Amino acid sequence: MSIHFYEPRQGHGLPHDPFNAIVGPRPIGWISSLSASGVRNLAPYSFFNAFNYVPPIVGFASIGAKDTLRNVQETGEFVWNLATRPLAEAMNASCAAVGPEVDEFALAGLTPAPSRLVAAPRVAESPVAFECKVTQIIQLQQVSGETVPTWLVLGEVVGVHIAVASLKDGVYDTANAGHILRAGGPADYFSVGPEQLFQMHRPR
């Protein structure tokens, strides 16, 4: 097997950085937040995942001090919204580089719905939303100890909204929920469907 090896600090030597493509596809952190002055914000984050069961904890990384980061620092709250295939264009529209005074819900033609336990709104059109309260905000650093302009935001899920249509006999039906995932290319995404589903039980 021929191997291409590189040290990231010296460059990958390829037409496109493969890192994001290898660590993927990744769930999308479609984060809604509210500024201290009450301005709504909605933005997708490429680095997002779940990190704990009990209590449920999710996290996203803000590369640069963006509006979402400032909002969660001010309020300690955010909502994660599930990005699905029917909402892909709206999700992409909410990624526009606009000023902090711009409401991305309006920009993307989406409906802000009230949350129950946090002030930040959720996306009414999304079939799943997690209301979250911030537990930690960690600025990343290199091996040398030098800080990186990226912040990992971790939040405890304190409230969960699930569309009843996404439950099959009481079990969340991931295969048919329409999840979309971020891939590594500049415009690449994947969708999840029943054709990708297989089962494998853990050994006992």
HUTAHU-V446059 format. One record per pair of residues at least 12 apart in sequence whose C-alpha atoms are under 8 Angstrom apart, sorted by the first residue. I is the first residue (numbers start at 1). J is the second residue. If there is no record, write none. Layout:
# HUTAHU-V446059
i->(I	I)
j->(J	J)
This chain:
# HUTAHU-V446059
i->(16	18	19	20	20	20	21	21	21	22	23	24	24	24	25	25	25	25	25	25	26	26	26	26	26	26	26	27	27	27	27	27	27	27	28	28	28	28	28	28	28	28	28	28	29	29	29	29	29	29	29	29	29	29	30	30	30	30	30	30	30	30	30	31	31	31	31	31	31	31	31	32	32	32	32	32	32	32	32	32	33	33	33	33	33	33	33	33	34	34	34	34	34	34	34	35	35	35	35	35	36	36	36	39	39	39	39	40	40	40	40	40	40	41	41	41	41	41	41	41	42	42	42	42	42	43	43	43	43	43	44	44	44	44	45	45	45	46	46	47	47	48	48	55	55	56	56	57	57	57	57	58	58	58	58	59	59	59	59	60	60	60	61	61	61	61	62	62	62	62	63	63	63	64	64	64	65	65	65	67	69	69	72	76	76	77	77	77	77	77	77	77	77	78	78	78	78	78	78	78	79	79	79	79	79	79	79	80	80	80	80	80	81	81	81	81	81	81	82	82	82	82	82	83	83	83	84	84	84	84	84	85	85	85	85	86	87	87	88	90	90	90	91	93	93	94	94	105	110	110	110	111	111	111	112	115	116	117	117	117	118	118	118	127	127	127	127	128	128	128	128	129	129	129	130	130	130	130	130	131	131	131	131	132	132	132	132	132	133	133	133	133	134	134	134	134	135	135	135	135	136	136	136	136	137	137	137	137	138	138	138	139	139	140	174	175	175	175	175	175	176	176	176	177	178	178	178	179	179	180)
j->(185	184	184	183	184	185	183	184	185	184	184	182	183	184	181	182	183	184	189	190	46	47	48	49	181	182	183	46	47	48	49	180	181	182	44	45	46	47	48	82	83	180	181	182	44	45	46	47	48	49	60	80	81	82	42	43	44	45	80	81	82	83	91	43	44	45	68	78	79	80	81	68	78	79	80	81	120	121	122	123	68	71	72	77	78	79	120	121	71	72	75	78	119	120	121	70	71	72	74	75	71	74	75	100	101	102	103	102	103	104	105	120	121	67	68	100	102	103	104	105	68	94	103	104	105	68	91	94	95	104	91	92	94	95	60	61	62	61	182	60	61	60	61	156	157	156	157	154	155	156	157	154	155	156	157	152	153	154	155	152	153	154	150	151	152	153	150	151	152	153	149	150	151	149	150	151	149	150	151	100	151	153	134	133	134	118	119	120	131	132	133	134	155	118	120	131	132	133	134	155	120	121	122	129	130	131	132	122	129	130	131	132	122	123	126	128	129	130	126	127	128	129	179	126	179	180	126	177	178	179	180	178	179	180	191	178	125	126	180	108	109	110	108	107	108	107	108	123	123	124	125	123	124	125	124	131	159	131	158	159	131	132	133	161	162	163	166	160	161	162	163	160	161	162	157	158	159	160	161	157	158	159	160	155	156	157	158	159	155	156	157	158	153	154	155	156	153	154	155	156	152	153	154	155	151	152	153	154	151	152	153	151	152	152	192	192	193	194	196	197	192	193	194	193	191	192	193	191	192	192)
